[in-house]
Structures are given as structure tokens and as C-alpha cells.
């Protein structure tokens, strides 16, 4: 009974966990923009809290312990916190612009390198496919058509959904195999026959039999 209870509890926990992952993944796919906004606001709140605590420590510290660099970090964290809370679109756009600019640079460099190598080594035109795709993605990021945080949230949601579905299917298969193993008739074990214990002859009997044989 304890094994069945433990198995039922483990199965229930896994089902609940897979459903939770599935729901989180769906939320990330459908409401990716809202989710990234909430994450940005939470990070901004932590930055503001850090700046307030840092300012309190700076004020209560002795003049010898006060450093201008610590005050600079306090002000910087306060500004970042305000931007994350009030200008979430600006932050996401800035992240997308920086990543897109980097992708454009690396893709353009790869295209130039491939052009030089193509003249020397005779490469095919198909070698330009991935750098050109990277260049287009970089242009979309810079122009604001491809918001990196939102797309990463959607990608994460898709991965969670696939993982939850695969986990749930595997759990159903395992439970089905367990039920089949319980319902199948078990083979009866062969009856165990009792063996006879043969007592060894004593040394006296053996000596008497040897004497009789000599006579």
C-alpha cells in the first residue's frame, strides 16, 4: 500500500509540474511583451531598492569610508531603475538595437571574408546564405521590427511547452506499462521439494566395517 501511495503521489506531482510548465510556456508565447515588461519592472524595483539601501549606507558611514565611486554606482542604479520601470519599451529597444548592430557588424565581416575566400578558393554562392540571413535579422533588430527580449521570451515559452508535452507523454507511457505489468498474470513459481539430509557415518562404524573386511 505504501508503494502505491508513493507512486500515486509522484505521478500526481509530475502531472501538476508538467501542467504548470505548459501554462507558463503558453503565457510566455501569448503575452511575451507583457511578461518582459513585468520582468523589466521587477529588475527596476531591485535597482531602486539597491540605490536606496546604498544611499542609506553612504549617509550613515563615516567620512573616511565614503567613496565617490560608491556614490556614482548608487546614482547609476537609481537611473537604471527609473528607466526600467518607466521606459520598458526604451530598454527593450536599446537591447535590440545593440544586439542588432553587433549582428550586422559580424555578418558584414563574414560576407567580406567569404568574398575574399571565394575568389581564392572558389566557394559556392550557398556559403553566403547564413551571413545574409544574419544581416537581415540585424537590420530588423536595429529598425525595431524584431524585439529581442520579446522573441527570447516566446522562444523560452515554446521550449517549455514542448518539454511539458514530452514529459506528460512519457509519464503516461510509464503509468500504462505499470498497469499492464500489474494486470498480467504472474507465473507460478515451481514447488520447492524438500531434500533429505544424509548423515555421515561415524568413525567408529567405519573402523568396525574395516575390521570385518580384513577378517
Backbone as JSON, one array per atom type, in Angstrom:
{
  "sequence": "XXXXXXXXXXXXXXXXXXXXXXXXXXXXXXXXXXXXXXXXXXXXXXXXXXXXXXXXXXXXXXXXXXXXXXXXXXXXXXXXXXXXXXXXXXXXXXXXXXXXXXXXXXXXXXXXXXXXXXXXXXXXXXXXXXXXXXXXXXXXXXXXXXXXXXXXXXXXXXXXXXXXXXXXXXXXXXXXXXXXXXXXXXXXXXXXXXXXXXXXXXXXXXXXXXXXXXX",
  "N": [[0.82, -1.21, 0.0], [1.96, 1.22, 0.72], [3.82, 1.6, -1.31], [2.15, 1.98, -3.52], [0.87, 4.35, -2.77], [3.04, 6.12, -2.68], [3.84, 6.02, -5.36], [1.54, 7.06, -6.57], [1.55, 9.63, -5.5], [3.97, 10.66, -6.53], [3.41, 10.51, -9.27], [1.22, 12.27, -9.44], [2.44, 14.68, -8.65], [4.25, 15.03, -10.77], [2.49, 15.31, -12.91], [1.17, 17.68, -12.22], [3.39, 19.39, -12.23], [4.17, 19.29, -14.95], [1.88, 20.38, -16.16], [1.99, 22.94, -15.05], [4.39, 23.93, -16.17], [3.59, 23.87, -18.84], [1.51, 25.78, -18.85], [2.94, 28.09, -18.12], [4.65, 28.27, -20.32], [2.78, 28.73, -22.41], [1.79, 31.21, -21.59], [4.12, 32.75, -21.88], [4.43, 32.64, -24.63], [2.06, 33.83, -25.66], [1.7, 36.26, -24.22], [4.17, 37.64, -24.4], [5.28, 40.22, -24.57], [4.07, 41.59, -22.43], [5.05, 40.03, -20.34], [7.83, 40.43, -20.46], [7.81, 43.15, -19.9], [6.93, 43.11, -17.24], [9.07, 41.74, -16.08], [11.1, 43.59, -16.55], [10.16, 45.71, -14.96], [10.3, 44.53, -12.42], [13.08, 44.13, -12.2], [13.83, 46.79, -12.32], [12.7, 47.68, -9.9], [14.32, 46.27, -8.06], [16.75, 47.5, -8.64], [16.22, 50.14, -7.82], [15.75, 49.67, -5.08], [18.28, 48.77, -4.33], [19.75, 51.12, -4.78], [18.58, 52.85, -2.89], [19.15, 51.56, -0.44], [21.94, 51.6, -0.67], [22.39, 54.36, -0.62], [21.51, 54.98, 1.97], [23.43, 53.57, 3.48], [25.66, 54.99, 2.64], [25.18, 57.53, 3.7], [25.09, 57.07, 6.47], [27.64, 56.15, 6.91], [31.05, 56.66, 7.99], [33.06, 59.62, 7.32], [35.56, 58.82, 6.32], [35.06, 56.33, 5.2], [33.45, 56.85, 3.06], [33.14, 56.84, -0.42], [33.63, 58.26, -3.62], [33.18, 56.7, -5.84], [31.37, 54.72, -4.98], [29.14, 56.34, -4.55], [28.67, 57.08, -7.18], [27.86, 54.62, -8.32], [25.51, 54.26, -6.89], [23.89, 56.37, -7.84], [23.85, 55.67, -10.54], [22.53, 53.14, -10.48], [20.06, 54.01, -9.54], [19.14, 55.6, -11.69], [19.01, 53.65, -13.71], [17.07, 51.98, -12.59], [14.81, 53.68, -12.62], [14.51, 54.01, -15.39], [14.0, 51.37, -16.18], [11.55, 50.92, -14.99], [9.81, 53.01, -15.86], [10.33, 53.32, -18.6], [10.1, 50.86, -20.21], [9.82, 49.99, -22.84], [11.76, 51.49, -24.1], [14.11, 50.41, -23.01], [14.0, 47.75, -23.94], [14.05, 48.26, -26.66], [16.59, 49.44, -26.84], [18.23, 47.3, -26.12], [17.67, 45.55, -28.25], [18.61, 47.13, -30.35], [21.38, 47.29, -29.81], [22.15, 44.57, -29.91], [21.33, 43.98, -32.54], [22.98, 45.73, -34.02], [25.48, 44.62, -33.45], [25.14, 42.09, -34.65], [24.87, 42.87, -37.32], [27.43, 43.93, -37.84], [29.11, 41.65, -37.46], [28.02, 39.92, -39.39], [28.4, 41.38, -41.77], [31.2, 41.46, -41.79], [31.69, 38.71, -42.04], [30.64, 38.29, -44.61], [32.38, 39.82, -46.2], [34.8, 38.45, -45.7], [34.12, 35.94, -46.78], [33.82, 36.66, -49.43], [36.44, 37.32, -50.2], [37.63, 34.82, -49.74], [36.19, 33.3, -51.54], [37.04, 34.1, -54.05], [39.64, 33.18, -53.95], [39.49, 30.44, -53.18], [37.35, 29.48, -54.58], [34.63, 29.23, -53.62], [31.13, 28.28, -53.3], [28.03, 30.01, -54.06], [26.19, 29.42, -52.1], [27.41, 29.59, -49.64], [27.02, 32.12, -48.72], [24.59, 32.27, -47.52], [23.91, 32.07, -44.68], [25.35, 34.33, -43.51], [23.98, 36.4, -44.87], [21.35, 36.03, -43.96], [21.78, 36.55, -41.24], [22.49, 39.25, -41.49], [20.06, 40.37, -42.33], [18.45, 39.79, -40.07], [19.78, 41.36, -38.18], [19.29, 43.92, -39.22], [16.51, 44.02, -38.9], [16.39, 43.98, -36.1], [17.68, 46.4, -35.43], [15.97, 48.24, -36.63], [13.75, 47.99, -35.07], [11.79, 46.14, -35.61], [12.14, 43.59, -34.77], [12.03, 42.62, -31.68], [14.24, 41.81, -29.32], [14.14, 40.86, -26.5], [11.39, 40.15, -26.28], [11.12, 38.16, -28.27], [12.9, 36.27, -27.32], [11.57, 35.56, -25.0], [9.28, 34.37, -26.11], [10.49, 32.23, -27.46], [11.54, 30.85, -25.27], [9.12, 30.15, -24.04], [8.04, 28.42, -26.01], [9.9, 26.32, -25.89], [9.45, 25.43, -23.26], [6.78, 24.53, -23.49], [7.03, 22.39, -25.33], [8.73, 20.74, -23.85], [7.11, 20.19, -21.6], [4.95, 18.81, -22.79], [6.28, 16.56, -23.86], [7.24, 15.44, -21.48], [4.81, 14.84, -20.18], [3.7, 12.94, -21.95], [5.63, 10.91, -21.76], [5.26, 10.26, -19.07], [2.64, 9.22, -19.11], [3.07, 6.93, -20.67], [4.77, 5.46, -19.01], [3.11, 5.01, -16.78], [1.15, 3.48, -18.03], [2.59, 1.18, -18.72], [3.15, 0.24, -16.17], [0.58, -0.38, -15.23], [-0.11, -2.44, -17.03], [1.79, -4.32, -16.32], [0.93, -4.93, -13.75], [-1.62, -5.98, -14.21], [-1.16, -8.26, -15.74], [-1.08, -11.85, -15.54], [0.85, -13.4, -13.08], [3.49, -15.75, -13.35], [3.38, -18.94, -11.84], [5.55, -19.93, -9.31], [7.78, -22.69, -9.38], [7.18, -25.6, -7.35], [8.99, -26.13, -4.37], [10.97, -28.79, -3.56], [11.47, -30.79, -0.7], [14.6, -31.57, 0.56], [16.47, -34.54, 1.48], [18.42, -35.01, 4.32], [21.51, -36.35, 4.48], [23.15, -38.2, 6.8], [26.49, -38.28, 7.79], [28.56, -41.2, 8.16], [29.77, -42.38, 11.31], [33.08, -42.38, 12.73], [33.61, -44.64, 14.23], [31.89, -46.65, 13.27], [32.94, -46.88, 10.74], [35.48, -47.88, 11.29], [34.85, -50.37, 12.39], [33.67, -51.63, 10.23], [35.85, -51.8, 8.56], [37.51, -53.61, 9.98], [35.96, -55.93, 9.86], [36.09, -56.48, 7.18], [38.78, -57.12, 6.86], [38.95, -59.51, 8.25]],
  "CA": [[0.0, 0.0, 0.0], [2.84, 2.39, 0.77], [4.41, 1.8, -2.63], [1.13, 2.57, -4.39], [0.67, 5.73, -2.36], [4.2, 6.9, -3.12], [3.77, 6.11, -6.81], [0.45, 7.98, -6.9], [2.0, 10.99, -5.15], [4.99, 11.08, -7.5], [2.73, 10.73, -10.54], [0.43, 13.5, -9.33], [3.37, 15.82, -8.65], [4.78, 15.22, -12.11], [1.41, 15.84, -13.77], [0.98, 19.1, -11.85], [4.56, 20.12, -12.7], [4.11, 19.43, -16.42], [0.82, 21.34, -16.48], [2.47, 24.28, -14.7], [5.34, 24.33, -17.22], [2.82, 24.12, -20.06], [0.81, 27.06, -18.7], [3.94, 29.16, -18.17], [5.09, 28.39, -21.71], [1.72, 29.37, -23.19], [1.77, 32.63, -21.2], [5.28, 33.41, -22.49], [4.22, 32.75, -26.07], [0.96, 34.75, -25.99], [1.89, 37.57, -23.6], [5.63, 37.84, -24.26], [5.57, 41.63, -24.34], [3.69, 41.92, -21.05], [5.94, 39.32, -19.41], [9.11, 41.15, -20.43], [7.58, 44.41, -19.19], [6.9, 42.8, -15.8], [10.45, 41.42, -15.67], [11.83, 44.86, -16.52], [9.71, 46.47, -13.79], [10.86, 43.88, -11.23], [14.5, 44.46, -12.16], [13.92, 48.2, -11.95], [12.44, 47.78, -8.46], [15.53, 45.83, -7.36], [17.77, 48.54, -8.8], [15.86, 51.25, -6.93], [15.98, 49.24, -3.71], [19.74, 48.76, -4.12], [20.22, 52.5, -4.68], [18.12, 53.42, -1.62], [19.97, 50.98, 0.63], [23.3, 52.12, -0.81], [22.41, 55.76, -0.16], [21.42, 54.96, 3.43], [24.75, 53.18, 3.99], [26.6, 56.08, 2.35], [24.93, 58.65, 4.63], [25.43, 56.67, 7.84], [29.05, 55.77, 7.02], [31.97, 57.72, 8.42], [33.64, 60.32, 6.16], [36.69, 58.07, 5.75], [34.57, 55.18, 4.43], [32.7, 57.29, 1.89], [33.9, 56.87, -1.67], [32.87, 58.86, -4.72], [32.79, 55.63, -6.75], [30.15, 54.1, -4.46], [28.04, 57.27, -4.82], [28.4, 57.0, -8.61], [27.08, 53.41, -8.55], [24.17, 54.49, -6.34], [23.15, 57.21, -8.79], [23.65, 54.9, -11.76], [21.49, 52.14, -10.24], [18.79, 54.73, -9.43], [18.73, 55.98, -13.04], [18.63, 52.42, -14.41], [15.8, 51.54, -12.03], [13.74, 54.54, -13.14], [14.31, 53.7, -16.8], [13.39, 50.05, -16.31], [10.15, 50.97, -14.57], [9.02, 53.96, -16.64], [10.6, 53.23, -20.04], [10.43, 49.48, -20.55], [9.97, 49.89, -24.3], [13.06, 52.07, -24.46], [15.15, 49.46, -22.64], [13.95, 46.63, -24.87], [14.53, 48.76, -27.95], [18.04, 49.63, -26.76], [18.85, 45.96, -26.16], [17.53, 45.06, -29.61], [19.49, 47.92, -31.21], [22.78, 46.89, -29.58], [22.34, 43.22, -30.44], [21.21, 44.06, -33.99], [24.19, 46.37, -34.54], [26.55, 43.62, -33.36], [24.88, 41.07, -35.68], [25.18, 43.47, -38.62], [28.89, 44.02, -37.98], [29.68, 40.32, -37.64], [27.55, 39.37, -40.66], [29.1, 42.08, -42.85], [32.59, 40.96, -41.78], [31.69, 37.35, -42.61], [30.41, 38.39, -46.06], [33.64, 40.29, -46.81], [35.76, 37.35, -45.64], [33.71, 34.92, -47.74], [34.08, 37.17, -50.78], [37.87, 37.14, -50.46], [37.92, 33.39, -49.82], [35.54, 32.75, -52.73], [37.91, 34.36, -55.19], [40.84, 32.36, -53.85], [39.18, 29.02, -53.06], [36.26, 29.1, -55.46], [33.46, 28.78, -52.86], [29.85, 28.43, -53.97], [27.2, 31.12, -53.56], [25.44, 28.98, -50.92], [28.12, 29.94, -48.41], [26.59, 33.45, -48.29], [23.21, 32.24, -47.02], [23.8, 32.4, -43.26], [25.68, 35.74, -43.24], [22.91, 37.29, -45.36], [20.23, 35.91, -43.01], [22.19, 37.3, -40.05], [22.42, 40.68, -41.8], [18.65, 40.75, -42.32], [17.98, 39.79, -38.68], [20.35, 42.54, -37.53], [18.55, 45.11, -39.69], [15.21, 44.0, -38.22], [16.59, 44.36, -34.69], [18.0, 47.83, -35.35], [14.79, 49.03, -37.02], [12.69, 47.81, -34.08], [10.81, 45.15, -36.04], [12.43, 42.33, -34.07], [12.37, 42.97, -30.3], [14.97, 40.62, -28.84], [13.61, 40.27, -25.25], [10.09, 39.51, -26.52], [11.31, 36.93, -29.03], [13.52, 35.3, -26.41], [10.5, 35.06, -24.12], [8.47, 33.44, -26.9], [11.29, 31.02, -27.68], [11.55, 30.12, -23.99], [7.79, 29.56, -23.86], [7.91, 27.27, -26.91], [10.71, 25.23, -25.33], [8.74, 24.91, -22.08], [5.6, 23.79, -23.93], [7.48, 21.12, -25.9], [9.25, 19.93, -22.75], [5.99, 19.74, -20.78], [4.2, 17.8, -23.53], [7.09, 15.34, -23.9], [7.25, 14.89, -20.12], [3.49, 14.28, -19.9], [3.55, 11.72, -22.75], [6.47, 9.89, -21.14], [4.63, 9.83, -17.82], [1.5, 8.35, -19.46], [3.59, 5.65, -21.13], [5.28, 4.72, -17.85], [1.96, 4.54, -15.98], [0.5, 2.41, -18.79], [3.4, -0.04, -18.58], [2.99, -0.26, -14.8], [-0.74, -1.03, -15.14], [-0.06, -3.7, -17.76], [2.58, -5.28, -15.54], [0.13, -5.37, -12.6], [-2.77, -6.77, -14.64], [-0.74, -9.53, -16.35], [-0.96, -12.9, -14.52], [2.23, -13.78, -12.76], [3.76, -17.18, -13.45], [3.56, -19.57, -10.54], [6.9, -20.44, -9.1], [7.77, -24.15, -9.18], [7.21, -26.02, -5.94], [10.32, -26.49, -3.88], [10.97, -30.09, -2.92], [12.33, -30.89, 0.47], [15.71, -32.51, 0.38], [16.81, -35.39, 2.62], [19.75, -34.77, 4.86], [22.26, -37.61, 4.65], [24.09, -38.1, 7.9], [27.74, -39.0, 7.53], [28.86, -42.3, 9.09], [30.76, -42.05, 12.33], [34.4, -43.01, 12.57], [33.58, -45.96, 14.86], [31.27, -47.58, 12.33], [33.86, -47.1, 9.63], [36.57, -48.75, 11.75], [34.31, -51.73, 12.53], [33.48, -52.23, 8.91], [37.19, -52.12, 8.01], [37.98, -54.79, 10.65], [35.23, -57.07, 9.31], [36.59, -56.76, 5.84], [40.08, -57.77, 7.0], [38.74, -60.91, 8.64]],
  "C": [[0.85, 1.26, 0.0], [3.47, 2.68, -0.59], [3.42, 2.44, -3.59], [0.89, 4.04, -4.05], [1.82, 6.62, -2.82], [4.18, 7.1, -4.63], [2.69, 7.09, -7.25], [0.86, 9.43, -6.62], [3.01, 11.52, -6.17], [4.34, 11.38, -8.85], [1.92, 12.02, -10.53], [1.32, 14.73, -9.37], [3.92, 16.1, -10.04], [3.73, 15.77, -13.06], [1.2, 17.32, -13.48], [2.16, 19.93, -12.36], [4.55, 20.33, -14.21], [3.03, 20.41, -16.84], [1.26, 22.77, -16.16], [3.46, 24.79, -15.74], [4.61, 24.67, -18.52], [2.12, 25.48, -20.0], [1.78, 28.24, -18.76], [4.43, 29.37, -19.6], [4.06, 29.08, -22.59], [1.66, 30.87, -22.87], [2.94, 33.39, -21.83], [5.1, 33.59, -23.98], [3.18, 33.83, -26.4], [1.24, 36.16, -25.47], [3.37, 37.84, -23.37], [5.96, 39.29, -23.93], [5.23, 42.04, -22.91], [4.63, 41.27, -20.04], [7.29, 40.03, -19.31], [8.97, 42.51, -19.75], [7.59, 44.18, -17.67], [8.31, 42.5, -15.28], [11.29, 42.7, -15.57], [11.45, 45.69, -15.3], [10.28, 45.86, -12.51], [12.35, 44.19, -11.09], [14.71, 45.93, -11.79], [13.66, 48.43, -10.47], [13.65, 47.34, -7.64], [16.64, 46.88, -7.46], [17.49, 49.74, -7.91], [16.1, 50.9, -5.47], [17.47, 49.22, -3.38], [20.26, 50.19, -3.96], [19.8, 53.15, -3.36], [18.94, 52.88, -0.45], [21.41, 51.48, 0.56], [23.42, 53.55, -0.35], [22.33, 55.84, 1.35], [22.76, 54.56, 4.05], [25.78, 54.3, 3.78], [26.44, 57.23, 3.34], [25.38, 58.29, 6.03], [26.9, 56.29, 8.01], [29.88, 56.96, 7.47], [32.59, 58.39, 7.19], [34.82, 59.57, 5.53], [36.23, 56.92, 4.86], [33.8, 55.58, 3.19], [33.61, 57.4, 0.68], [33.01, 57.46, -2.77], [32.41, 57.79, -5.72], [31.51, 54.94, -6.29], [28.94, 55.01, -4.69], [27.67, 57.24, -6.31], [27.55, 55.76, -8.93], [25.66, 53.54, -8.0], [23.32, 55.3, -7.3], [22.84, 56.45, -10.07], [22.54, 53.85, -11.6], [20.12, 52.8, -10.11], [18.26, 55.11, -10.81], [18.26, 54.75, -13.83], [17.28, 51.9, -13.9], [14.63, 52.35, -12.54], [13.45, 54.23, -14.61], [13.62, 52.36, -16.99], [11.91, 50.07, -15.93], [9.3, 51.83, -15.5], [9.18, 53.81, -18.14], [11.0, 51.81, -20.42], [10.63, 49.29, -22.05], [11.32, 50.43, -24.75], [14.19, 51.1, -24.16], [15.17, 48.3, -23.62], [14.42, 47.04, -26.27], [16.03, 48.95, -27.97], [18.77, 48.3, -26.82], [18.81, 45.41, -27.59], [18.47, 45.81, -30.56], [20.95, 47.49, -31.05], [23.06, 45.52, -30.16], [22.27, 43.23, -31.97], [22.44, 44.69, -34.63], [25.36, 45.41, -34.52], [26.37, 42.54, -34.44], [25.2, 41.61, -37.06], [26.68, 43.52, -38.85], [29.5, 42.65, -38.26], [29.26, 39.7, -38.97], [28.25, 40.05, -41.84], [30.57, 41.64, -42.93], [32.68, 39.57, -42.38], [31.49, 37.38, -44.12], [31.68, 38.83, -46.77], [34.68, 39.18, -46.82], [35.42, 36.25, -46.64], [33.97, 35.38, -49.18], [35.55, 37.01, -51.15], [38.22, 35.66, -50.61], [37.32, 32.77, -51.08], [36.4, 32.98, -53.97], [39.16, 33.48, -55.18], [40.54, 30.87, -53.91], [38.06, 28.56, -53.97], [35.05, 28.56, -54.72], [32.19, 29.05, -53.64], [29.06, 29.59, -53.34], [26.4, 30.73, -52.32], [26.11, 29.31, -49.61], [27.73, 31.31, -47.88], [25.23, 33.44, -47.58], [23.12, 32.7, -45.57], [24.25, 33.83, -42.93], [24.6, 36.71, -43.72], [21.7, 37.24, -44.44], [20.55, 36.68, -41.72], [22.12, 38.8, -40.28], [20.97, 41.17, -41.79], [18.08, 40.79, -40.9], [18.52, 41.01, -37.94], [19.64, 43.82, -37.94], [17.18, 45.18, -39.04], [15.33, 44.42, -36.76], [16.85, 45.85, -34.56], [16.79, 48.68, -35.67], [13.63, 48.88, -36.05], [11.62, 46.83, -34.48], [10.98, 43.81, -35.32], [12.93, 42.7, -32.67], [12.97, 41.73, -29.63], [14.39, 40.06, -27.54], [12.27, 39.55, -25.45], [10.25, 38.18, -27.25], [11.99, 35.86, -28.2], [12.49, 34.72, -25.45], [9.61, 34.07, -24.86], [9.21, 32.13, -27.16], [11.36, 30.18, -26.41], [10.21, 29.44, -23.73], [7.58, 28.34, -24.75], [8.69, 26.07, -26.4], [10.02, 24.6, -24.12], [7.51, 24.08, -22.47], [6.0, 22.43, -24.48], [7.99, 20.18, -24.8], [8.12, 19.37, -21.9], [5.18, 18.65, -21.48], [4.97, 16.47, -23.58], [7.13, 14.65, -22.54], [5.92, 14.2, -19.8], [3.28, 12.97, -20.68], [4.39, 10.59, -22.16], [5.88, 9.36, -19.84], [3.43, 8.91, -18.09], [1.98, 6.97, -19.91], [4.1, 4.8, -19.97], [4.14, 4.18, -17.01], [1.21, 3.42, -16.7], [1.26, 1.11, -18.66], [3.26, -0.63, -17.19], [1.64, -0.97, -14.65], [-0.75, -2.36, -15.87], [0.72, -4.75, -16.99], [1.79, -5.8, -14.34], [-1.02, -6.28, -13.04], [-2.37, -8.11, -15.25], [-0.58, -10.59, -15.28], [0.49, -13.31, -14.32], [2.37, -15.29, -12.83], [4.02, -17.77, -12.08], [4.96, -20.15, -10.44], [6.84, -21.93, -8.86], [7.92, -24.5, -7.71], [8.6, -26.48, -5.56], [10.22, -27.81, -3.12], [11.94, -30.11, -1.75], [13.41, -31.94, 0.22], [15.97, -33.32, 1.65], [18.25, -35.13, 3.03], [20.4, -36.13, 5.11], [23.29, -37.4, 5.73], [25.35, -38.88, 7.59], [27.95, -40.09, 8.57], [29.94, -41.88, 10.07], [32.05, -42.82, 12.09], [34.43, -44.41, 13.17], [32.98, -46.98, 13.92], [32.2, -47.89, 11.17], [35.0, -48.02, 10.03], [36.09, -50.19, 11.91], [34.14, -52.39, 11.19], [34.8, -52.59, 8.27], [37.75, -53.39, 8.63], [37.27, -56.03, 10.09], [35.73, -57.44, 7.93], [37.93, -57.45, 5.88], [39.93, -59.22, 7.38], [38.23, -61.7, 7.46]]
}
